[in-house]
Amino acid sequence: MSSQRADARRNYARLLAVAEQEIAAHGADASLEQIARIAGVGSATVRRHFPSRHALLDAVFRGVIENLGARARDLSDAADARAALMDWLAAVNGNVATIRGLAMALTRDCTANPTEAHEHCASAQLTEAGEPLVRRAAAAGAVAPDLTITDLLALITGIALATEHHADPAAAATRLLDLTVAGISPGQGKRA
């Protein structure tokens, strides 16, 4: 994309930003025409950048997943391994809860066909990003030694799916993650 004209790069960035907002509000079936209208471009411009709905969703999800991966790397040296893991989980939870359709992307089994390339598989990338944080927290005795990143991503996916139709999915998802981390018994571990 670096060889594109400046206006094409601006259109692409604006379309991605609007698409993320519309997908958060309306899910993966958000209207491409509405996205174009809000972004101030024509439908042909949307199709030029994103030839299919899948291409648009992939671009939105890829950006979110890359940001979450970067966040995990930023937290990998934090002094408090548990706080780092909880911070990252809160970020994953917030994104998955507010970007409707991302939870479904996480439920896909990216290893179903090992001959296919899955470099943009959301669950594989989040697993790779979060695994070091979980290992570090377990080594520090801050989480159960048998806890896996797969367990945590399954919990977050379940929370997102359970809260996606709430009036405020992010708040509901945060509450459920806090309950999950704290447990249901008073006085047990708090999230951070």
Secondary structure, DSSP 8 states (H G I E B T S, - for coil): -TTS-HHHHHHHHHHHHHHHHHHHHHGGG--HHHHHHHHT--HHHHHHH-SSHHHHHHHHHHHHHHHHHHHHHHHTT-S-HHHHHHHHHHHHHHHHHHSTTHHHHHHS-TTSSTTS--TT-HHHHHHHHHHHHHHHHHHTTSS-TT--HHHHHHHHHHHHHHHTTSSSHHHHHHHHHHHHHH-SSTTS----
